[in-house]
Amino acid sequence: MTQTVVAERADTPRGDTRPSPRGAADTGLIAAFRYGDLLTRGSAVVMGLGNLARRQYAKGAMFLIVEIGFLVLFVTKGLGQLAGLGNLGPVTKGGQHWDADGNFVNVNPTNSVARLLYGIAWVFVVAAFLLLWSTAVRSAYRAQVLAETTGRAPSLRDDARELGDERAHQSLLALPVVGIVVFTILPLVFMISMAFTTFDKNHPVAFNWAGLSNFVTVLSPSGSAAAGVDLGLFLRVLAWTLVWAVLATFLNFFLGMGIAMLILRRGTRLKNMWRALFSMSIAVPQFVSLLVINQMLQDQGIVNQMLKSWGLIDHSLPFFTDAWWARGTVVLVNLWIGIPFTIMQITGVLQNVPGELYEAARLDGANWWQLYRNVTLPYVFFVLTPYLIVTFTANINNFNVIYLLSNGAPTRVGDSAGQTDLLITWLYKLTVDQGNYNVGAVIGIMTFIVLGVTALITYRNTGSYKNEEELQ
């Protein structure tokens, strides 16, 4: 936080504690209105006025051009699109009539998706303009203060030098921040807003606001028969998603650690060969492996056919037709895909465990299990806790393994989610397959809440967060 510099002027009463010019410039927008002159305050109406008056022609012209351009676009486009947020539809351009089947239909209905998107985009544009407006007023005040204290306002070259030195972080981070706002935050707000609309398969073009009714649908026992969603189904999918994430994360972690430790043993030969063999599964694209395994495990797939030919089974194993078999199958296949990544992650950590920790433990008479439990495991957990949290989050959103391997199967009649569907694959089916974007947006919000709360609580209770020097 910038500390306000307070100084007493010789030509002011003793009790006057107005900030010095330079100190006032550091206090920002409030000080600009409180201590700025007429030109500075006029910059709040005509952006760049104070800069132009103090010979900062390039900067002042830029502020003025941006203001004129914004006002023209806002009057011609923005006002109407912002007003559209109040009524997304169904507004018709061609009227309404009865069709040949006796249905009352809209002709050329308004595209509510575009209206919602453009309205939200203009909210961001207005917010960006207000930020620039604040910058223009503060810039005019800064020019005023520097003109009073040094006799001149900074030139364009001075500003450019400052952006490359003292404010280099702002220059370098500006473009990434804009990218995050446009490609991450804006779509996120757009998706969240869909949860409060009637945008479903019955209203694919023209829809309107629906308040909290979609949340009531998902969280009520009766739910919606048309969308195939209710509280029981949501809790079932949520429970399986969390169970899946825990199993997929920690089975991969501990089995990968065990294999990495076996490879690193002094008695293990051809260490590089073993690592290369496990790395080969990473070289093959994941979707290729999943699609091939999916075909191999079908009722008429090669696995069932070979087992039958060997006389080991009489009927095909229900890899994707029984709920428990399907869940076990996706967990085991995920091990095949995930363990090589874990081996690569943990090998580097294991090679950097301080040798003196092992030596001190052996001097105290520790056996292999005590070395593992008291030295290796705490060190690995301390270093890789952020990695585990990221992996847990990725497994909650592990769309590929579930969708490409089992497609959520098996699915009971009347349910919109299968027995192996995660929240992310269920969301995909509700939106892309079924067109119920409003309910899908609710599921997306719920997924975000689960991920955010779990990750935050977990990380804040780990040694990696509480004490960075714990093992040093």
N, C-alpha and C positions, 0 to 999 in steps of 0.2 A: 504494500500500500504506500502511495506517495505521501510523504510527510510535507504538510504545508509549512512553508518558510514564512515566519512572521517577523517583521522588522518595523521599527518605529522610524518614521521620517522626521527630519529636523524641523520641517516647516508645518507640522501637524501637531495638534494638541497631544499632551502626554498620554492621555487615555485612548488615543486612536490606535487601534491595532490592526489596521487594514493590511493585507498581505502586500509584500513588495511586488513590483511588477513581475519579476521572474518567478517568484513563488506563486503569484496568482495564476500565471500561465500554466503551472503544473497542476492546478486544482481542477481543470477541465471545464465542462460545459456550464456548471453552476457559476463558477467564477467569471466566465465569459459574459454571462448576462448581468452579473452583479457589478463587475468592475469595468466591463468593456465600454468603449465610447460608442458614439452614434453609428460609425461605420461598422464596428464589430457587431453591434446588435442588428444593424441593417442586413448583415450577412445571413441572418436567420430567415429573411424574406427573399433577398436576392443573393443567392449563394455566390461567393467569390467577390462580393463588393469590397469587403475590407482588404482582400489581397490585391485587387486591381488598384485600389486607391494608394496602396503602399508599394506599387511597382512590381508586384509579383504577378506579372501579366500571364505567364503560361499557366500557373496554378489557378489563378482567378478565372481565366477563360475556360479551363477544364471544368471547374465547379459549375460555372454558369451554363455551359453547353449541356452538361449532364442534367441539370435542373430543367432546362427547357425541353430536352428530349423526354425526360420522365413525365413532365406535365402534359405534353402533347399525347404521349401514349396512354397516360392514365385517363385523360378525358375521352379519348377516342375508343380505347379498348378496356382499360382497367376497371372503370366504374361499372360498366355493364357486366363484366365477368365476375367482379366481386359481388355485385348484386345477385348474380346467378347462384351464389352459394345459399341464398335464402330460399330458393325454390329450384331444386334440381330438375324437376319434371313431375308428372308428364305434361309438358307444354307442347302444343302442336303447331306446326307451321301450315298444314294443309287442312285443318279441321278434323272432324270426326264423322263417321258414317257407319251404316249397317252393311256388313259384307253379305255375300251370297248364302252363307250358312247361318245367318241371323245373329252374328256376333257384332257387338259394338266395338269398333277398333279406331285407333288413332292413325292419321295419315301423316307421314313424315314426322314422327315424334322427335323431340329434342334429344340429342345425344348427351345423356346425363353424365356419362363417364368423362367426356371432354369438358363439360361444364364444371364438374367437380375438380378435375385436374387443373384447368386454367384458373379457377378461382383460388385454389390453394397456392398455385405458382405465383399469382399476383400478391397474395399475402406475404410470400417470401420476398418478392420484388419491392414491395412497400417497406418491409423491414430493412432490406439492404439500403434503400434510399434514405431512410431515417438515420441509419448508421453513417452514411456518407454526409448527410446534412449535419449531423453532430460533428463530424470531422471537419467540415467546412467552417462551422462557427468557431471551433477551437483553434483552427488554423489562422483564422482572421484575428483572434485574440492574441495568439502567440506572435503574429506579425506586429500587432500593436505594441505589445510589451517589449519586444526586441527593438522596435523602432525607438521607443522611449528610453531604453537603457543603453543601447549601442549606437543609436543614430540611424540604423537602417534595418530593414527586414531581410531575412535570409534569401539569397537568390536561388534560382532553380538548380544551379550547380551545388550550392550548399545543401539543399534538400536531397539531391541525389547522393552526395557524399555521406550524409547522415543515414540514408536508407541502406547504404552499403557498409556502414560501420556500426553506429549505436543501435540502429533499428533494423539490422540485417535479418534478425529473426522474423520480423514482420514481413519483410520482402520475400524471404524464402518460403514462409509458411502460407502466404496469401493464396497462391494457386491451389495447393493441396486442400486448404480449408474450403475454398469455393467448390472443388470437386466433391468433397465429403457432403457439403450442403446439397448440391444438385443431384448427386447420384446415390446418396444414402439417406440423408435426413428427409428430403422432399418425398421420395418414394415411401419412406416409413410413415410419414404423416398422411400421405394419400391412402396407404393401406389401412391405417388405423381409422381413418374417417369412413371407410367402407363398412366398418362394423356397425355404424350407426345409420345405415341406409337400408332400403328394400331391394338392393341389387342382388337378385337371384335368377334362377332359370325362368321364372314367370315374369320377370321384369328385366330382360337383358339389355334394353336400350334406354327406356325412360323409367326412372325411379326417383324416389324422394327420401327425405330423412325419416328414420324410424325410431329415433331415441335409443332407449336401452332394451328394446324388445328382443333383439338378437341375443343379447347376453341372457335374458330371461329364458329364451328358447334353449340355449345350451345348458344352462344351470338349473333347469326345472326337470322334475322326474317325467313329466308328460312329453316335453320336448316338441319336436315337429316331425310328424310322420312323413310329410312330403320331402323334407331334407334328410330324413333318416338320422336325426341327431337328438340326443337327450342326455340328461345328467349321468345315467348309468353307463352309457357308451363312452362319454367323455372321461369318466373316472377310470374305466377299464383301460382305455387307450393310454391315459396318463400314467397309470400304475405300470403297465407293460413298458412304456417308454423309459421310466426311471429304472426299472429292473434291467432292461436291456442296456442302458447306459452304464450302470454299475458293473454288470457282468462283462460287457465289451471293453470297458476301461481297465478294470483291475485284473481280469484274466489275462488280457494281452500284456499288461504291465508285469505281473509276477512271472508268467511263463516266459516272456521275453527276457526278463532279468535272469531267470534260471538258465536259459540257453546261453545267454551272453557270458554268465559266470563259468559255465562248463567250457565254453570255447577259450576263455582266458586262463583256465587252469594250466599250471606249469606242465602237467603231463599230457595235455592235449596237443596232438600233432596236426600239421596242416591247417593251422588256424585261418589263414587267408582263404583256403578252399572252402571251409565251412561257412565263412561269412559270405563268400561269393554265391554259394548255393542258396542261402536264404535270401540274398539280394535279388536273385533271378525272378522271384515272384513279384518284386516291385517293378522290374523292367517291363513286364507284361501289363498293358493298360487294365485298370481295375474292372471296367465295364465288360471287357472281353472275358476275363476270368469268371465273372459273375454269370454272364449269359451262357457260357459253356457249362458251368457247374449246374445251372438251372436245367439245362437239357439232359445232363447226365443223371439227375435225380428224379426225373419224371417217372410216372408209373411204367412207361415203356422205355425208359432211359437205359443207358448201358449198365449202370450200377445194379438196378433191379434185375435186368436180364442176365447178368453174370452171376448174381447170387442164386437165381433160379436154376441156371444151367449147372451150377455146382451142387445143387440139391440142398442148399442151406435154408431156403425159404420156399413156401408154396404160393404165397401171395405177395404182390408188390408192397414194399415198405411205404407207409403213408408220409413221405417226406413233406409234402405240401398239402395234404388233405386232412391231417389231424393237427389240432392246435398245438399240443405239446411237442409232437415231432417237428412241426414247422418252426417253433421257437427254438428248439434245440439245434435244428439245422442251421438257422441263420447265425446263431451264436458261434457254432463250430466253424462255419465258413468264414466268419469275420476274424476268427483267430488265425486262419490260414493267410488272410490278407494283412492283418494288423501286426502280427508278431515280428516280421522282418523290420518294420519301421521302429518298433520298440528296441530291438537288438541294436540297431544303429544308434539310437539315442542313448541307450544306457551304457554301451561299450565305452564311449568317450568319458562318461562320468566315472565309471568303475576304474578306468586307467588313471584317473586323477585323484582318487582317494589318497590322502596323505599316508605314506608308508609308516610314519612314526606312530600313527594311531593303532595300526595292526601290531607293531612291535611292542608298544606299551601294553596292549591287551594280552599278548602272548606271555609277556613277562609276569602278568598277573594270573596266568594259568587258564586263560579263556580257551574253550574248545571251538570247533568250526561254527557251531550253531550260535554260540555267544558272540563270536566275531561278526557273524551275519546280522544278528538281531541288534547288537549294541554299537556296531561301527558302520557296516556297509549300508544297512537299511536306513538308519537315520540320516546318513550323508546323502544317499540317493534321493530320499524324500525331500530333504532340505533344498537340494538343487532343482529337482524336477517337479516340485509341487505346482508351479505355474503351468508346466507342460501337462500335468495330469488334469488340471482344471480345463485347459483348452481341449484336451482329448475328450473329457467328459461332455463338454459342450458340443464338440463335433459329433459325438456318438448320439446325443439327443437329436441332432439334425442330420443323422446319417441316412440320407435319402437313397443313395446308390445301392447299398447292400440290401435294404428291404425291398425297394421297388423293383430292382433288376433281378433279384434272386427269387423272391416269393410273391411280389406284387401284393403283399398284405394277406395272402391266402393262409388259411381258409377263411371264407366270409359266410356268415350266417345270413339267411334270407331276411331282408328288411333292414339290415345294418348297412350303413355307409362306410364302415371301417372293418377291415379284416382282423383276424386274431393276431397277426404279426405286424399290423400297421402301427407306425409311430405317429406322433402328433404331426410331424412334417409331411409324411406320406398321406395321412388323412386329410390334411389341409390341401394337398395337391389334388386329391380326388374330389374334394368338395368344390374346388374352384375350377380347375381345368376340365375335369371329366364331367362334373354335374352342373357347373355354372352357378353354384350357390356361393358367390363371392362374399356376401355379407356374413354368413356363418363362418366361412373360411377365415375371414379377417378376425373374427372373435377367437378362433382357435390359434391364430398367429399371435394375438395379444397374450393369450394365456401361456403359450410357449415362451414368449419373451419374458413374462413375469417369472415363470419357473426357472428359466436359465439365469436371469439376472439375480434373483434372490439366492439361488443355490451357489452360484459362482462367488458372489459378494461375501456371503457368510463363510463359505469354505476358505477363501483366500485370507480373509481378515483373522482367521483363527489358526493360521499356520506360522511356523517359525520363519518362513521366507519373508513374511510381512512384518512380524513382530520384532525380529532381531536378526539383522543381516550379518552380524558378527558372531553368531552363536557357535559356529563350528570352526572359527578361525583363532 
